[in-house]
Amino acid sequence: MVVRFTFAPGGKVPVHRHPYEQSSYVAAGRLRYTVAGATEILNPGESRVIPGDVEHGAEALEEATAIDSFTPVRPDYLD
């Protein structure tokens, strides 16, 4: 499953966890990711894989777009 997320500057995804493996690609802007307590900034063209059941969150340092893929499909995103 592939999902596009857009963020306003300062937009946040609170720290959370889910059983789905997630790959996040920054298409535009800069995002600060926190994964398993470690923080890193991703710039356009950079990506990060987040294993299932690992705590993670993100914050937009500027207007940003991320393309995330999840496996398996997230039924909660189908509604």
C-alpha positions as CSV (number, residue, x, y, z in Angstrom):
1,M,0.0,0.0,0.0
2,V,1.4,3.4,-1.0
3,V,0.1,6.6,0.7
4,R,1.1,10.3,0.1
5,F,1.2,12.6,3.1
6,T,1.5,16.4,2.9
7,F,2.6,18.5,5.9
8,A,2.3,22.1,6.8
9,P,5.4,23.5,8.5
10,G,5.4,22.2,12.1
11,G,2.9,19.4,11.2
12,K,3.4,16.3,13.4
13,V,2.7,12.6,13.4
14,P,2.7,11.7,17.1
15,V,4.9,8.9,18.2
16,H,3.1,5.6,17.7
17,R,3.6,2.0,16.6
18,H,1.8,-0.4,14.3
19,P,2.5,-3.9,13.1
20,Y,3.1,-2.8,9.5
21,E,6.6,-2.4,8.0
22,Q,6.8,1.2,6.7
23,S,9.1,2.7,4.1
24,S,9.0,6.5,4.1
25,Y,10.4,8.6,1.2
26,V,10.7,12.4,1.4
27,A,9.6,13.8,-1.9
28,A,9.7,17.5,-0.9
29,G,10.7,19.5,2.2
30,R,12.5,18.3,5.3
31,L,11.1,15.9,8.0
32,R,12.5,15.1,11.4
33,Y,11.8,11.4,12.1
34,T,12.1,9.8,15.5
35,V,12.4,6.0,15.3
36,A,13.0,3.9,18.4
37,G,14.1,7.0,20.3
38,A,16.7,8.1,17.7
39,T,16.1,11.3,15.7
40,E,17.2,12.1,12.1
41,I,16.3,14.7,9.5
42,L,15.4,13.4,6.1
43,N,15.8,15.7,3.0
44,P,14.2,15.4,-0.4
45,G,15.2,12.1,-2.0
46,E,16.0,10.4,1.2
47,S,14.1,7.5,2.8
48,R,13.9,5.4,5.9
49,V,12.5,1.9,6.6
50,I,10.7,1.5,9.9
51,P,10.1,-2.1,11.0
52,G,6.8,-3.2,12.3
53,D,6.1,-2.6,16.0
54,V,8.8,0.0,16.4
55,E,7.8,3.4,17.9
56,H,8.1,6.3,15.5
57,G,6.8,9.8,14.7
58,A,7.7,12.7,12.5
59,E,7.6,16.5,12.4
60,A,7.8,18.8,9.3
61,L,10.5,21.3,9.5
62,E,8.9,23.1,6.5
63,E,6.2,22.3,4.0
64,A,6.8,18.7,3.1
65,T,5.5,15.7,1.2
66,A,6.3,12.0,2.1
67,I,5.4,8.9,0.1
68,D,5.0,6.0,2.5
69,S,4.5,2.3,1.6
70,F,3.2,-0.2,4.1
71,T,3.2,-4.0,4.1
72,P,0.9,-5.7,4.5
73,V,-2.0,-3.4,3.5
74,R,-3.4,-1.2,6.3
75,P,-7.1,-1.9,6.6
76,D,-7.5,1.2,8.7
77,Y,-6.5,3.3,5.7
78,L,-9.1,1.8,3.4
79,D,-12.1,3.4,5.0
